[in-house]
Amino acid sequence: MATSTFEHDDVADWLAGFETDGVPAIEAALATVNDMDSDDFIEATEAAFALAAAELVAAARDEDHSRLPKSLIPALEGHEDAINAAKLASSARKAVSRIIKNSELRDAAEEEGEGDEWEEDITELLERLRG
């Protein structure tokens, strides 16, 4: 089952860019979050793009596509070698860690009473990126 990361409204547009651009789209999404000052609040769209990018990095690394929308798997497979060659796991871990601490997505999940589930989902992603 795909993770809720891919349910964010703007992620579909970002994914279309990933399908054509591959690694540069992932690098840009992660850099947007990682280049912010450490105390900056991460808006929902930037956080969603970075989480989607991190999910793709994790899926390319461990070949577990279960958290991805099925329609995205062919594009991932087309870019998998380039993603792995780019060694993006460290950058992805940094972005995800920042999003867990201070983001609009975290706040929204907590406001909806889903903070624990959201954090558990994101923590699972972090573990996959460490693996």
Summary of the structure (lengths in Angstrom):
residues: 131
radius of gyration: 13.3
end to end distance: 20.4
largest distance: 38.9
contacts: 419
relative contact order: 0.19
helix: 76%
strand: 2%
